[in-house]
Amino acid sequence: MGWEREDRFSVSAGGGKDKGREGKDGRGNGGGRGTVKHRPWSWQRFPLRPGRGRQRVLITGGAGFIGSHLAEELLRRGNEVHLIDDLSTGSIENIDHLRGDPNLHYAIDTIANESVLAELVDRCDTIYHMAAAVGVKLVVEEPVRTIETNIYGTEAVLRHAAKKGRRVVLASTSEVYGKSARVPFREDDAMVLGPSTTRRWGYACSKAIDEFLALAYFHEHGLPVTVLRFFNTVGPRQVGTYGMVVPRFVRAALRGEPLGIHGDGLQTRCFSFVGDVVGAAIKVAAGSYTVGEVYNVGTDEEISIAELAERVVAVCGSASPIVHVPYEEAYGEGFEDMRRRVPDLSKIRQAIGWKPEYDLGRILSAVVEYESGRMRVEMPAAPELAPPPPVPA
Ligand SMILES: NC(=O)c1ccc[n+]([C@@H]2O[C@H](COP(=O)([O-])OP(=O)(O)OC[C@H]3O[C@@H](n4cnc5c(N)ncnc54)[C@H](O)[C@@H]3O)[C@@H](O)[C@H]2O)c1
């Protein structure tokens, strides 16, 4: 899987679309070993790589939920994959099955360790920056760590990538749309964030700063970066510990425990499958016309959290009750939630022809299968952990 210059593009900044069509192969044309110089983006300075060749890829946060699936898929396609992860929310278990692959190299370290980060950036052509403090619970309980990881960590990744002219795909989030009621959300919509006295907005703000910084590096230093705003992404290996609703509901239903809906349950979300999201990220990285752009990645199949709970209970064949938990009880005083969060997917569809393939039925089926397998391993003698009934189509 390589990325290559293509005739189709929509970049309007920097050198403009008429520049540099004659560029020759050349790595490292985005910067030397010193500080990043002011160099507007232009087609000439693109670090061209052979079109469909084997890539050397760095995934920050590669032992996390999305990062580990990305690693798996990139390895499957024959690439050399380097991971860096401090295992703060990720897990070595997520990459256990990949560790025998000679094309996988991993560093259990933080991206704040800049000497390690610089070395990894140097070795790779493309960087997928996934490392972040993620999850509403974590964000509310550890706001300092959230802001520092998301801002300083991303700044370090972008700076080193800009020095070496590496291709970057930056994971952002639908949270940056904030409280906007104008659904579906388009990439050029305003961000409507809440006050700094409400801790959850620290995550959205830190990710918004990441986006501004990435696009600033694109405009000022020619960094070939694309920002992806992931909407709720779900699949095997996601943990419910930090507030992710689907694994939390599925585990509760499989155990026969109550499913706790935060608030009235009428808030809606759109859940996309991690395999679809990974496919979008790889496809985006392979196109030069996606450089300097921001794309929504997700599905527009909307469901309320109350309906989701009912669906999970039905799929698991569970007798679990569904209960309502006030936001204050779950996240403390002054918590704010969004009522709806629906992406407009037309931009990414037009750019790379991508659309999600998994609907919610298939997603839940995959998560239930994964979680019931895990629970059988954790508690082999438990009789109630028999495989769930087949999922209705
Ligand atoms: N899962 C979703 O629904 C979702 C939605 C929107 C955006 N995102 C974004 O996607 C990316 C991946 O999220 P995820 O769901 O896989 O979460 P995750 O927590 O599973 O992955 C993040 C990974 O980063 C690692 N990490 C954190 N700080 C680090 C540091 N300083 N150095 C090295 N590694 C560090 C964690 O250990 C973890 O493995 C994040 O940037 C997140 O903001 C995810």
The ligand as an ORCA input file, in Angstrom:
! r2SCAN-3c Opt
* xyz 0 1
  N     -12.865      5.149     19.588
  C     -13.582      6.191     19.234
  O     -14.810      6.130     19.214
  C     -12.922      7.486     18.842
  C     -13.760      8.540     18.453
  C     -13.179      9.722     18.093
  C     -11.811      9.875     18.062
  N     -11.016      8.837     18.440
  C      -9.562      9.055     18.397
  O      -8.928      7.922     17.851
  C      -7.654      7.718     18.456
  C      -7.551      6.290     18.985
  O      -8.558      6.107     19.964
  P      -8.951      4.671     20.545
  O     -10.419      4.610     20.612
  O      -8.216      3.608     19.833
  O      -8.455      4.827     22.045
  P      -7.369      3.980     22.851
  O      -7.340      4.574     24.218
  O      -7.633      2.539     22.731
  O      -6.043      4.328     22.049
  C      -5.167      5.370     22.404
  C      -3.795      4.732     22.596
  O      -2.841      5.748     22.841
  C      -1.974      5.297     23.873
  N      -1.374      6.482     24.489
  C      -1.975      7.429     25.247
  N      -1.079      8.353     25.620
  C       0.102      7.988     25.064
  C       1.411      8.542     25.093
  N       1.673      9.681     25.743
  N       2.401      7.895     24.430
  C       2.154      6.746     23.755
  N       0.929      6.176     23.692
  C      -0.076      6.796     24.349
  C      -2.870      4.509     24.813
  O      -2.171      3.605     25.643
  C      -3.751      3.778     23.795
  O      -3.184      2.564     23.416
  C      -7.530      8.791     19.539
  O      -6.755      9.860     19.042
  C      -8.951      9.253     19.757
  O      -9.027     10.601     20.187
  C     -11.532      7.646     18.831
*
